[in-house]
Amino acid sequence: PAPTAGAADASCGNLVPYVAWVSSWAEKCRPTATGNSTASPWFATCGWVTCDCLWGGLTAPVPVDELAPCFRQALLLDRLP
């Protein structure tokens, strides 16, 4: 389905706190690399998903409808860890 006008027009209203949050959250959730894996450890298994990691996703400093626009903006500005 095509995105609604509201979803397409969404923007990030709080980029600086979002970037700080996503950096901290990614560090909390980062899996340990395995010595014999050439693939990204993020996708090797799901064992790295902890309760702290999941709960941290709920502490974003932006509303849920701004998560994707903030991610896109941070990515475009090369602000992601």
All heavy atoms as a GROMACS GRO file, in nm:
protein
  594
    1PRO      N    1   0.082  -0.120   0.000
    1PRO     CA    2   0.000   0.000   0.000
    1PRO      C    3   0.086   0.125   0.000
    1PRO      O    4   0.193   0.128   0.060
    1PRO     CB    5  -0.083  -0.010   0.126
    1PRO     CG    6  -0.025  -0.121   0.206
    1PRO     CD    7   0.063  -0.200   0.116
    2ALA      N    8   0.037   0.228  -0.063
    2ALA     CA    9   0.109   0.355  -0.068
    2ALA      C   10   0.102   0.424   0.067
    2ALA      O   11   0.002   0.412   0.138
    2ALA     CB   12   0.046   0.444  -0.175
    3PRO      N   13   0.210   0.496   0.104
    3PRO     CA   14   0.206   0.567   0.232
    3PRO      C   15   0.103   0.678   0.229
    3PRO      O   16   0.075   0.736   0.124
    3PRO     CB   17   0.348   0.623   0.247
    3PRO     CG   18   0.411   0.615   0.113
    3PRO     CD   19   0.334   0.514   0.033
    4THR      N   20   0.049   0.708   0.344
    4THR     CA   21  -0.047   0.816   0.354
    4THR      C   22   0.027   0.949   0.349
    4THR      O   23   0.147   0.956   0.373
    4THR     CB   24  -0.126   0.807   0.485
    4THR    OG1   25  -0.035   0.822   0.593
    4THR    CG2   26  -0.201   0.676   0.496
    5ALA      N   27  -0.045   1.055   0.321
    5ALA     CA   28   0.018   1.187   0.313
    5ALA      C   29   0.085   1.223   0.444
    5ALA      O   30   0.193   1.278   0.447
    5ALA     CB   31  -0.086   1.292   0.275
    6GLY      N   32   0.022   1.190   0.557
    6GLY     CA   33   0.080   1.221   0.687
    6GLY      C   34   0.213   1.151   0.709
    6GLY      O   35   0.307   1.209   0.761
    7ALA      N   36   0.224   1.026   0.668
    7ALA     CA   37   0.349   0.952   0.684
    7ALA      C   38   0.457   1.008   0.595
    7ALA      O   39   0.573   1.017   0.634
    7ALA     CB   40   0.327   0.804   0.654
    8ALA      N   41   0.421   1.048   0.473
    8ALA     CA   42   0.520   1.102   0.380
    8ALA      C   43   0.570   1.238   0.426
    8ALA      O   44   0.682   1.277   0.399
    8ALA     CB   45   0.460   1.110   0.241
    9ASP      N   46   0.483   1.315   0.494
    9ASP     CA   47   0.518   1.449   0.537
    9ASP      C   48   0.585   1.453   0.674
    9ASP      O   49   0.624   1.559   0.720
    9ASP     CB   50   0.392   1.537   0.542
    9ASP     CG   51   0.330   1.555   0.405
    9ASP    OD1   52   0.401   1.541   0.304
    9ASP    OD2   53   0.210   1.584   0.400
   10ALA      N   54   0.596   1.340   0.741
   10ALA     CA   55   0.652   1.337   0.875
   10ALA      C   56   0.796   1.385   0.873
   10ALA      O   57   0.871   1.358   0.779
   10ALA     CB   58   0.644   1.196   0.933
   11SER      N   59   0.834   1.457   0.976
   11SER     CA   60   0.972   1.503   0.986
   11SER      C   61   1.022   1.480   1.128
   11SER      O   62   0.945   1.448   1.218
   11SER     CB   63   0.980   1.652   0.951
   11SER     OG   64   0.909   1.728   1.046
   12CYS      N   65   1.150   1.495   1.144
   12CYS     CA   66   1.212   1.474   1.275
   12CYS      C   67   1.219   1.608   1.347
   12CYS      O   68   1.291   1.698   1.305
   12CYS     CB   69   1.352   1.415   1.258
   12CYS     SG   70   1.433   1.382   1.416
   13GLY      N   71   1.148   1.618   1.456
   13GLY     CA   72   1.144   1.743   1.530
   13GLY      C   73   1.247   1.753   1.641
   13GLY      O   74   1.253   1.854   1.710
   14ASN      N   75   1.329   1.650   1.659
   14ASN     CA   76   1.421   1.648   1.772
   14ASN      C   77   1.546   1.567   1.738
   14ASN      O   78   1.579   1.471   1.806
   14ASN     CB   79   1.347   1.584   1.891
   14ASN     CG   80   1.377   1.651   2.022
   14ASN    OD1   81   1.452   1.747   2.028
   14ASN    ND2   82   1.320   1.598   2.128
   15LEU      N   83   1.616   1.606   1.633
   15LEU     CA   84   1.725   1.524   1.579
   15LEU      C   85   1.841   1.505   1.676
   15LEU      O   86   1.890   1.393   1.693
   15LEU     CB   87   1.777   1.582   1.447
   15LEU     CG   88   1.884   1.497   1.378
   15LEU    CD1   89   1.828   1.362   1.338
   15LEU    CD2   90   1.943   1.571   1.260
   16VAL      N   91   1.887   1.609   1.741
   16VAL     CA   92   2.004   1.597   1.829
   16VAL      C   93   1.979   1.497   1.943
   16VAL      O   94   2.059   1.406   1.963
   16VAL     CB   95   2.050   1.735   1.882
   16VAL    CG1   96   2.160   1.721   1.986
   16VAL    CG2   97   2.099   1.821   1.764
   17PRO      N   98   1.867   1.509   2.016
   17PRO     CA   99   1.840   1.408   2.119
   17PRO      C  100   1.819   1.268   2.060
   17PRO      O  101   1.857   1.168   2.120
   17PRO     CB  102   1.714   1.457   2.189
   17PRO     CG  103   1.712   1.604   2.163
   17PRO     CD  104   1.773   1.620   2.027
   18TYR      N  105   1.758   1.260   1.940
   18TYR     CA  106   1.740   1.129   1.875
   18TYR      C  107   1.875   1.064   1.848
   18TYR      O  108   1.893   0.945   1.876
   18TYR     CB  109   1.661   1.144   1.744
   18TYR     CG  110   1.660   1.016   1.664
   18TYR    CD1  111   1.569   0.915   1.694
   18TYR    CD2  112   1.753   0.993   1.564
   18TYR    CE1  113   1.570   0.795   1.624
   18TYR    CE2  114   1.755   0.874   1.493
   18TYR     CZ  115   1.663   0.775   1.523
   18TYR     OH  116   1.666   0.657   1.455
   19VAL      N  117   1.970   1.138   1.794
   19VAL     CA  118   2.102   1.083   1.762
   19VAL      C  119   2.171   1.036   1.890
   19VAL      O  120   2.231   0.928   1.892
   19VAL     CB  121   2.188   1.185   1.684
   19VAL    CG1  122   2.333   1.139   1.674
   19VAL    CG2  123   2.130   1.209   1.545
   20ALA      N  124   2.162   1.113   1.997
   20ALA     CA  125   2.223   1.072   2.125
   20ALA      C  126   2.156   0.945   2.175
   20ALA      O  127   2.224   0.852   2.220
   20ALA     CB  128   2.210   1.185   2.228
   21TRP      N  129   2.023   0.939   2.167
   21TRP     CA  130   1.950   0.821   2.212
   21TRP      C  131   1.985   0.699   2.128
   21TRP      O  132   2.012   0.592   2.182
   21TRP     CB  133   1.799   0.846   2.207
   21TRP     CG  134   1.720   0.721   2.222
   21TRP    CD1  135   1.693   0.654   2.338
   21TRP    CD2  136   1.663   0.643   2.116
   21TRP    NE1  137   1.620   0.541   2.311
   21TRP    CE2  138   1.601   0.532   2.175
   21TRP    CE3  139   1.657   0.657   1.978
   21TRP    CZ2  140   1.534   0.435   2.100
   21TRP    CZ3  141   1.591   0.562   1.904
   21TRP    CH2  142   1.530   0.451   1.966
   22VAL      N  143   1.983   0.710   1.996
   22VAL     CA  144   2.007   0.594   1.911
   22VAL      C  145   2.150   0.543   1.930
   22VAL      O  146   2.173   0.422   1.925
   22VAL     CB  147   1.972   0.622   1.763
   22VAL    CG1  148   2.083   0.693   1.688
   22VAL    CG2  149   1.936   0.494   1.690
   23SER      N  150   2.244   0.631   1.955
   23SER     CA  151   2.382   0.588   1.981
   23SER      C  152   2.390   0.507   2.109
   23SER      O  153   2.453   0.401   2.113
   23SER     CB  154   2.475   0.710   1.991
   23SER     OG  155   2.476   0.780   1.870
   24SER      N  156   2.325   0.555   2.213
   24SER     CA  157   2.324   0.485   2.341
   24SER      C  158   2.250   0.352   2.330
   24SER      O  159   2.295   0.249   2.381
   24SER     CB  160   2.258   0.574   2.447
   24SER     OG  161   2.238   0.503   2.566
   25TRP      N  162   2.137   0.354   2.262
   25TRP     CA  163   2.055   0.234   2.246
   25TRP      C  164   2.130   0.129   2.164
   25TRP      O  165   2.131   0.011   2.199
   25TRP     CB  166   1.923   0.270   2.181
   25TRP     CG  167   1.826   0.157   2.170
   25TRP    CD1  168   1.793   0.068   2.268
   25TRP    CD2  169   1.748   0.123   2.056
   25TRP    NE1  170   1.699  -0.021   2.220
   25TRP    CE2  171   1.670   0.011   2.091
   25TRP    CE3  172   1.736   0.175   1.928
   25TRP    CZ2  173   1.581  -0.048   2.001
   25TRP    CZ3  174   1.648   0.118   1.841
   25TRP    CH2  175   1.571   0.006   1.877
   26ALA      N  176   2.194   0.171   2.057
   26ALA     CA  177   2.270   0.077   1.973
   26ALA      C  178   2.382   0.013   2.054
   26ALA      O  179   2.410  -0.106   2.039
   26ALA     CB  180   2.325   0.147   1.850
   27GLU      N  181   2.446   0.090   2.139
   27GLU     CA  182   2.555   0.035   2.221
   27GLU      C  183   2.502  -0.069   2.319
   27GLU      O  184   2.565  -0.171   2.343
   27GLU     CB  185   2.628   0.148   2.294
   27GLU     CG  186   2.762   0.109   2.348
   27GLU     CD  187   2.857   0.054   2.243
   27GLU    OE1  188   2.864   0.107   2.131
   27GLU    OE2  189   2.925  -0.047   2.273
   28LYS      N  190   2.384  -0.043   2.377
   28LYS     CA  191   2.322  -0.138   2.470
   28LYS      C  192   2.285  -0.269   2.401
   28LYS      O  193   2.288  -0.375   2.460
   28LYS     CB  194   2.193  -0.078   2.526
   28LYS     CG  195   2.196  -0.048   2.672
   28LYS     CD  196   2.059  -0.007   2.718
   28LYS     CE  197   2.061   0.140   2.749
   28LYS     NZ  198   1.937   0.189   2.803
   29CYS      N  199   2.247  -0.257   2.275
   29CYS     CA  200   2.196  -0.373   2.202
   29CYS      C  201   2.302  -0.442   2.117
   29CYS      O  202   2.276  -0.550   2.063
   29CYS     CB  203   2.081  -0.328   2.110
   29CYS     SG  204   1.938  -0.267   2.199
   30ARG      N  205   2.417  -0.381   2.101
   30ARG     CA  206   2.519  -0.434   2.010
   30ARG      C  207   2.562  -0.575   2.048
   30ARG      O  208   2.603  -0.600   2.160
   30ARG     CB  209   2.641  -0.343   2.009
   30ARG     CG  210   2.744  -0.379   1.905
   30ARG     CD  211   2.858  -0.279   1.900
   30ARG     NE  212   2.817  -0.140   1.903
   30ARG     CZ  213   2.772  -0.071   1.798
   30ARG    NH1  214   2.759  -0.130   1.682
   30ARG    NH2  215   2.739   0.056   1.810
   31PRO      N  216   2.552  -0.670   1.954
   31PRO     CA  217   2.596  -0.807   1.982
   31PRO      C  218   2.748  -0.814   1.979
   31PRO      O  219   2.814  -0.729   1.920
   31PRO     CB  220   2.536  -0.887   1.866
   31PRO     CG  221   2.523  -0.788   1.756
   31PRO     CD  222   2.494  -0.656   1.821
   32THR      N  223   2.801  -0.913   2.045
   32THR     CA  224   2.945  -0.935   2.039
   32THR      C  225   2.976  -1.009   1.910
   32THR      O  226   2.902  -1.097   1.868
   32THR     CB  227   2.996  -1.016   2.159
   32THR    OG1  228   2.922  -1.138   2.164
   32THR    CG2  229   2.974  -0.940   2.289
   33ALA      N  230   3.084  -0.970   1.847
   33ALA     CA  231   3.124  -1.033   1.721
   33ALA      C  232   3.178  -1.173   1.748
   33ALA      O  233   3.245  -1.196   1.849
   33ALA     CB  234   3.229  -0.949   1.651
   34THR      N  235   3.149  -1.264   1.659
   34THR     CA  236   3.205  -1.398   1.670
   34THR      C  237   3.330  -1.403   1.585
   34THR      O  238   3.336  -1.342   1.477
   34THR     CB  239   3.104  -1.504   1.623
   34THR    OG1  240   3.066  -1.474   1.488
   34THR    CG2  241   2.980  -1.504   1.711
   35GLY      N  242   3.430  -1.474   1.631
   35GLY     CA  243   3.559  -1.480   1.564
   35GLY      C  244   3.555  -1.539   1.425
   35GLY      O  245   3.635  -1.503   1.340
   36ASN      N  246   3.462  -1.628   1.397
   36ASN     CA  247   3.462  -1.695   1.267
   36ASN      C  248   3.352  -1.644   1.174
   36ASN      O  249   3.331  -1.700   1.068
   36ASN     CB  250   3.448  -1.846   1.286
   36ASN     CG  251   3.320  -1.883   1.359
   36ASN    OD1  252   3.243  -1.797   1.397
   36ASN    ND2  253   3.298  -2.012   1.379
   37SER      N  254   3.284  -1.539   1.210
   37SER     CA  255   3.175  -1.490   1.126
   37SER      C  256   3.220  -1.370   1.045
   37SER      O  257   3.276  -1.274   1.099
   37SER     CB  258   3.056  -1.450   1.214
   37SER     OG  259   2.957  -1.392   1.135
   38THR      N  260   3.198  -1.376   0.914
   38THR     CA  261   3.227  -1.261   0.831
   38THR      C  262   3.103  -1.176   0.812
   38THR      O  263   3.112  -1.062   0.770
   38THR     CB  264   3.280  -1.305   0.692
   38THR    OG1  265   3.182  -1.390   0.633
   38THR    CG2  266   3.412  -1.377   0.705
   39ALA      N  267   2.987  -1.231   0.843
   39ALA     CA  268   2.861  -1.156   0.832
   39ALA      C  269   2.846  -1.064   0.953
   39ALA      O  270   2.909  -1.083   1.057
   39ALA     CB  271   2.744  -1.253   0.825
   40SER      N  272   2.759  -0.967   0.941
   40SER     CA  273   2.732  -0.876   1.051
   40SER      C  274   2.678  -0.954   1.170
   40SER      O  275   2.585  -1.034   1.156
   40SER     CB  276   2.629  -0.773   1.006
   40SER     OG  277   2.585  -0.698   1.117
   41PRO      N  278   2.733  -0.932   1.289
   41PRO     CA  279   2.685  -1.004   1.407
   41PRO      C  280   2.540  -0.968   1.442
   41PRO      O  281   2.473  -1.042   1.511
   41PRO     CB  282   2.780  -0.962   1.519
   41PRO     CG  283   2.842  -0.835   1.472
   41PRO     CD  284   2.843  -0.842   1.322
   42TRP      N  285   2.490  -0.855   1.392
   42TRP     CA  286   2.352  -0.816   1.417
   42TRP      C  287   2.256  -0.922   1.365
   42TRP      O  288   2.149  -0.943   1.419
   42TRP     CB  289   2.317  -0.683   1.350
   42TRP     CG  290   2.382  -0.565   1.415
   42TRP    CD1  291   2.498  -0.505   1.374
   42TRP    CD2  292   2.340  -0.493   1.530
   42TRP    NE1  293   2.527  -0.400   1.456
   42TRP    CE2  294   2.432  -0.389   1.552
   42TRP    CE3  295   2.230  -0.506   1.615
   42TRP    CZ2  296   2.418  -0.300   1.657
   42TRP    CZ3  297   2.218  -0.415   1.718
   42TRP    CH2  298   2.311  -0.314   1.739
   43PHE      N  299   2.293  -0.988   1.255
   43PHE     CA  300   2.201  -1.080   1.190
   43PHE      C  301   2.242  -1.226   1.203
   43PHE      O  302   2.174  -1.313   1.150
   43PHE     CB  303   2.186  -1.042   1.043
   43PHE     CG  304   2.141  -0.900   1.026
   43PHE    CD1  305   2.227  -0.803   0.977
   43PHE    CD2  306   2.012  -0.861   1.062
   43PHE    CE1  307   2.186  -0.672   0.962
   43PHE    CE2  308   1.970  -0.730   1.049
   43PHE     CZ  309   2.058  -0.635   0.998
   44ALA      N  310   2.351  -1.254   1.272
   44ALA     CA  311   2.397  -1.391   1.287
   44ALA      C  312   2.300  -1.473   1.372
   44ALA      O  313   2.271  -1.588   1.340
   44ALA     CB  314   2.538  -1.394   1.347
   45THR      N  315   2.253  -1.416   1.483
   45THR     CA  316   2.157  -1.482   1.571
   45THR      C  317   2.070  -1.374   1.635
   45THR      O  318   2.096  -1.255   1.618
   45THR     CB  319   2.223  -1.560   1.686
   45THR    OG1  320   2.280  -1.467   1.778
   45THR    CG2  321   2.329  -1.656   1.636
   46CYS      N  322   1.974  -1.415   1.711
   46CYS     CA  323   1.891  -1.319   1.787
   46CYS      C  324   1.926  -1.322   1.935
   46CYS      O  325   1.856  -1.262   2.016
   46CYS     CB  326   1.743  -1.351   1.767
   46CYS     SG  327   1.687  -1.324   1.599
   47GLY      N  328   2.032  -1.391   1.971
   47GLY     CA  329   2.072  -1.404   2.110
   47GLY      C  330   2.109  -1.272   2.176
   47GLY      O  331   2.109  -1.262   2.298
   48TRP      N  332   2.143  -1.171   2.098
   48TRP     CA  333   2.183  -1.041   2.153
   48TRP      C  334   2.063  -0.959   2.200
   48TRP      O  335   2.079  -0.859   2.269
   48TRP     CB  336   2.263  -0.962   2.050
   48TRP     CG  337   2.190  -0.942   1.920
   48TRP    CD1  338   2.194  -1.024   1.811
   48TRP    CD2  339   2.102  -0.836   1.887
   48TRP    NE1  340   2.114  -0.975   1.712
   48TRP    CE2  341   2.055  -0.859   1.756
   48TRP    CE3  342   2.056  -0.724   1.955
   48TRP    CZ2  343   1.967  -0.773   1.691
   48TRP    CZ3  344   1.968  -0.638   1.890
   48TRP    CH2  345   1.924  -0.665   1.759
   49VAL      N  346   1.943  -1.000   2.163
   49VAL     CA  347   1.824  -0.923   2.201
   49VAL      C  348   1.793  -0.950   2.348
   49VAL      O  349   1.758  -1.061   2.385
   49VAL     CB  350   1.702  -0.960   2.113
   49VAL    CG1  351   1.581  -0.879   2.156
   49VAL    CG2  352   1.734  -0.937   1.967
   50THR      N  353   1.811  -0.848   2.428
   50THR     CA  354   1.786  -0.859   2.572
   50THR      C  355   1.665  -0.772   2.609
   50THR      O  356   1.621  -0.688   2.530
   50THR     CB  357   1.907  -0.810   2.653
   50THR    OG1  358   1.925  -0.669   2.626
   50THR    CG2  359   2.034  -0.887   2.616
   51CYS      N  360   1.616  -0.791   2.728
   51CYS     CA  361   1.506  -0.707   2.776
   51CYS      C  362   1.547  -0.561   2.780
   51CYS      O  363   1.471  -0.473   2.739
   51CYS     CB  364   1.460  -0.754   2.913
   51CYS     SG  365   1.373  -0.912   2.910
   52ASP      N  366   1.670  -0.533   2.828
   52ASP     CA  367   1.717  -0.394   2.833
   52ASP      C  368   1.720  -0.333   2.694
   52ASP      O  369   1.686  -0.216   2.675
   52ASP     CB  370   1.856  -0.386   2.895
   52ASP     CG  371   1.855  -0.402   3.046
   52ASP    OD1  372   1.747  -0.385   3.106
   52ASP    OD2  373   1.961  -0.432   3.102
   53CYS      N  374   1.759  -0.412   2.596
   53CYS     CA  375   1.763  -0.364   2.458
   53CYS      C  376   1.621  -0.331   2.411
   53CYS      O  377   1.596  -0.223   2.357
   53CYS     CB  378   1.826  -0.470   2.369
   53CYS     SG  379   1.827  -0.431   2.194
   54LEU      N  380   1.529  -0.421   2.434
   54LEU     CA  381   1.391  -0.398   2.390
   54LEU      C  382   1.328  -0.280   2.462
   54LEU      O  383   1.266  -0.194   2.399
   54LEU     CB  384   1.306  -0.523   2.412
   54LEU     CG  385   1.341  -0.641   2.322
   54LEU    CD1  386   1.258  -0.763   2.363
   54LEU    CD2  387   1.318  -0.607   2.176
   55TRP      N  388   1.343  -0.274   2.593
   55TRP     CA  389   1.284  -0.163   2.668
   55TRP      C  390   1.346  -0.030   2.628
   55TRP      O  391   1.278   0.073   2.628
   55TRP     CB  392   1.298  -0.185   2.819
   55TRP     CG  393   1.202  -0.287   2.871
   55TRP    CD1  394   1.234  -0.412   2.919
   55TRP    CD2  395   1.060  -0.278   2.877
   55TRP    NE1  396   1.119  -0.479   2.954
   55TRP    CE2  397   1.011  -0.400   2.930
   55TRP    CE3  398   0.968  -0.180   2.843
   55TRP    CZ2  399   0.876  -0.423   2.950
   55TRP    CZ3  400   0.833  -0.204   2.863
   55TRP    CH2  401   0.789  -0.325   2.916
   56GLY      N  402   1.472  -0.031   2.594
   56GLY     CA  403   1.539   0.093   2.552
   56GLY      C  404   1.476   0.153   2.428
   56GLY      O  405   1.477   0.275   2.409
   57GLY      N  406   1.418   0.068   2.344
   57GLY     CA  407   1.351   0.119   2.225
   57GLY      C  408   1.230   0.204   2.256
   57GLY      O  409   1.187   0.286   2.174
   58LEU      N  410   1.176   0.188   2.376
   58LEU     CA  411   1.059   0.265   2.415
   58LEU      C  412   1.094   0.400   2.477
   58LEU      O  413   1.004   0.477   2.512
   58LEU     CB  414   0.975   0.184   2.515
   58LEU     CG  415   0.921   0.051   2.461
   58LEU    CD1  416   0.852  -0.025   2.573
   58LEU    CD2  417   0.828   0.074   2.344
   59THR      N  418   1.222   0.428   2.490
   59THR     CA  419   1.263   0.554   2.555
   59THR      C  420   1.307   0.658   2.453
   59THR      O  421   1.371   0.757   2.490
   59THR     CB  422   1.377   0.528   2.655
   59THR    OG1  423   1.491   0.478   2.585
   59THR    CG2  424   1.334   0.429   2.764
   60ALA      N  425   1.275   0.640   2.328
   60ALA     CA  426   1.313   0.736   2.224
   60ALA      C  427   1.260   0.876   2.258
   60ALA      O  428   1.148   0.889   2.305
   60ALA     CB  429   1.260   0.691   2.088
   61PRO      N  430   1.340   0.979   2.232
   61PRO     CA  431   1.299   1.115   2.265
   61PRO      C  432   1.208   1.179   2.160
   61PRO      O  433   1.187   1.300   2.160
   61PRO     CB  434   1.433   1.190   2.272
   61PRO     CG  435   1.518   1.118   2.173
   61PRO     CD  436   1.477   0.973   2.184
   62VAL      N  437   1.157   1.097   2.069
   62VAL     CA  438   1.065   1.146   1.965
   62VAL      C  439   0.942   1.058   1.963
   62VAL      O  440   0.948   0.941   2.001
   62VAL     CB  441   1.133   1.149   1.826
   62VAL    CG1  442   1.249   1.246   1.824
   62VAL    CG2  443   1.178   1.012   1.783
   63PRO      N  444   0.830   1.109   1.915
   63PRO     CA  445   0.711   1.025   1.902
   63PRO      C  446   0.736   0.911   1.802
   63PRO      O  447   0.821   0.921   1.714
   63PRO     CB  448   0.604   1.120   1.848
   63PRO     CG  449   0.656   1.257   1.873
   63PRO     CD  450   0.805   1.247   1.876
   64VAL      N  451   0.661   0.805   1.816
   64VAL     CA  452   0.677   0.687   1.731
   64VAL      C  453   0.671   0.722   1.583
   64VAL      O  454   0.748   0.670   1.503
   64VAL     CB  455   0.572   0.580   1.767
   64VAL    CG1  456   0.573   0.465   1.669
   64VAL    CG2  457   0.596   0.528   1.908
   65ASP      N  458   0.582   0.814   1.545
   65ASP     CA  459   0.570   0.848   1.404
   65ASP      C  460   0.688   0.929   1.350
   65ASP      O  461   0.698   0.954   1.231
   65ASP     CB  462   0.438   0.921   1.375
   65ASP     CG  463   0.425   1.054   1.446
   65ASP    OD1  464   0.494   1.077   1.547
   65ASP    OD2  465   0.344   1.137   1.400
   66GLU      N  466   0.781   0.969   1.438
   66GLU     CA  467   0.901   1.040   1.394
   66GLU      C  468   1.025   0.951   1.392
   66GLU      O  469   1.132   0.995   1.350
   66GLU     CB  470   0.927   1.161   1.483
   66GLU     CG  471   0.827   1.272   1.464
   66GLU     CD  472   0.861   1.397   1.544
   66GLU    OE1  473   0.980   1.415   1.580
   66GLU    OE2  474   0.770   1.476   1.571
   67LEU      N  475   1.014   0.826   1.437
   67LEU     CA  476   1.132   0.739   1.440
   67LEU      C  477   1.193   0.720   1.301
   67LEU      O  478   1.313   0.736   1.283
   67LEU     CB  479   1.098   0.604   1.502
   67LEU     CG  480   1.076   0.605   1.653
   67LEU    CD1  481   1.024   0.469   1.700
   67LEU    CD2  482   1.202   0.644   1.726
   68ALA      N  483   1.111   0.686   1.203
   68ALA     CA  484   1.164   0.664   1.068
   68ALA      C  485   1.217   0.794   1.007
   68ALA      O  486   1.329   0.794   0.952
   68ALA     CB  487   1.058   0.601   0.979
   69PRO      N  488   1.144   0.907   1.016
   69PRO     CA  489   1.201   1.031   0.961
   69PRO      C  490   1.331   1.073   1.031
   69PRO      O  491   1.424   1.121   0.965
   69PRO     CB  492   1.091   1.135   0.984
   69PRO     CG  493   0.966   1.057   0.996
   69PRO     CD  494   1.005   0.926   1.057
   70CYS      N  495   1.339   1.054   1.162
   70CYS     CA  496   1.462   1.087   1.233
   70CYS      C  497   1.577   0.998   1.188
   70CYS      O  498   1.690   1.044   1.169
   70CYS     CB  499   1.442   1.077   1.384
   70CYS     SG  500   1.346   1.212   1.455
   71PHE      N  501   1.548   0.869   1.170
   71PHE     CA  502   1.651   0.776   1.123
   71PHE      C  503   1.699   0.819   0.984
   71PHE      O  504   1.819   0.826   0.960
   71PHE     CB  505   1.596   0.634   1.119
   71PHE     CG  506   1.696   0.534   1.068
   71PHE    CD1  507   1.795   0.485   1.151
   71PHE    CD2  508   1.693   0.493   0.935
   71PHE    CE1  509   1.889   0.394   1.104
   71PHE    CE2  510   1.787   0.403   0.888
   71PHE     CZ  511   1.884   0.353   0.972
   72ARG      N  512   1.606   0.848   0.894
   72ARG     CA  513   1.643   0.890   0.759
   72ARG      C  514   1.727   1.017   0.761
   72ARG      O  515   1.828   1.028   0.693
   72ARG     CB  516   1.520   0.910   0.672
   72ARG     CG  517   1.460   0.782   0.620
   72ARG     CD  518   1.356   0.808   0.513
   72ARG     NE  519   1.242   0.885   0.562
   72ARG     CZ  520   1.134   0.830   0.616
   72ARG    NH1  521   1.122   0.700   0.626
   72ARG    NH2  522   1.036   0.907   0.659
   73GLN      N  523   1.685   1.115   0.841
   73GLN     CA  524   1.758   1.241   0.848
   73GLN      C  525   1.897   1.220   0.907
   73GLN      O  526   1.995   1.274   0.855
   73GLN     CB  527   1.679   1.343   0.931
   73GLN     CG  528   1.739   1.482   0.928
   73GLN     CD  529   1.651   1.584   0.997
   73GLN    OE1  530   1.538   1.556   1.037
   73GLN    NE2  531   1.702   1.704   1.013
   74ALA      N  532   1.908   1.143   1.014
   74ALA     CA  533   2.038   1.116   1.074
   74ALA      C  534   2.128   1.040   0.976
   74ALA      O  535   2.248   1.068   0.967
   74ALA     CB  536   2.021   1.036   1.203
   75LEU      N  537   2.070   0.948   0.900
   75LEU     CA  538   2.146   0.874   0.801
   75LEU      C  539   2.196   0.967   0.691
   75LEU      O  540   2.315   0.963   0.654
   75LEU     CB  541   2.058   0.764   0.742
   75LEU     CG  542   2.122   0.663   0.648
   75LEU    CD1  543   2.230   0.584   0.720
   75LEU    CD2  544   2.017   0.568   0.593
   76LEU      N  545   2.110   1.052   0.640
   76LEU     CA  546   2.149   1.146   0.535
   76LEU      C  547   2.258   1.243   0.581
   76LEU      O  548   2.343   1.284   0.503
   76LEU     CB  549   2.028   1.226   0.486
   76LEU     CG  550   1.929   1.150   0.398
   76LEU    CD1  551   1.802   1.230   0.376
   76LEU    CD2  552   1.994   1.112   0.266
   77LEU      N  553   2.253   1.280   0.709
   77LEU     CA  554   2.352   1.373   0.764
   77LEU      C  555   2.475   1.302   0.819
   77LEU      O  556   2.561   1.367   0.879
   77LEU     CB  557   2.287   1.459   0.873
   77LEU     CG  558   2.175   1.552   0.825
   77LEU    CD1  559   2.107   1.617   0.944
   77LEU    CD2  560   2.229   1.656   0.727
   78ASP      N  561   2.481   1.170   0.802
   78ASP     CA  562   2.592   1.088   0.850
   78ASP      C  563   2.614   1.108   1.001
   78ASP      O  564   2.726   1.125   1.046
   78ASP     CB  565   2.719   1.120   0.772
   78ASP     CG  566   2.825   1.011   0.788
   78ASP    OD1  567   2.787   0.895   0.814
   78ASP    OD2  568   2.944   1.043   0.777
   79ARG      N  569   2.504   1.102   1.077
   79ARG     CA  570   2.510   1.122   1.222
   79ARG      C  571   2.489   0.994   1.301
   79ARG      O  572   2.488   0.997   1.423
   79ARG     CB  573   2.403   1.223   1.264
   79ARG     CG  574   2.408   1.358   1.194
   79ARG     CD  575   2.501   1.460   1.256
   79ARG     NE  576   2.482   1.482   1.396
   79ARG     CZ  577   2.401   1.572   1.449
   79ARG    NH1  578   2.324   1.645   1.374
   79ARG    NH2  579   2.396   1.587   1.579
   80LEU      N  580   2.470   0.881   1.231
   80LEU     CA  581   2.447   0.755   1.301
   80LEU      C  582   2.579   0.690   1.339
   80LEU      O  583   2.679   0.704   1.267
   80LEU     CB  584   2.365   0.659   1.214
   80LEU     CG  585   2.222   0.706   1.184
   80LEU    CD1  586   2.156   0.610   1.088
   80LEU    CD2  587   2.144   0.717   1.312
   81PRO      N  588   2.580   0.617   1.451
   81PRO     CA  589   2.704   0.550   1.494
   81PRO      C  590   2.743   0.438   1.399
   81PRO      O  591   2.668   0.386   1.327
   81PRO     CB  592   2.670   0.494   1.632
   81PRO     CG  593   2.523   0.494   1.642
   81PRO     CD  594   2.470   0.590   1.541
   0.00000   0.00000   0.00000
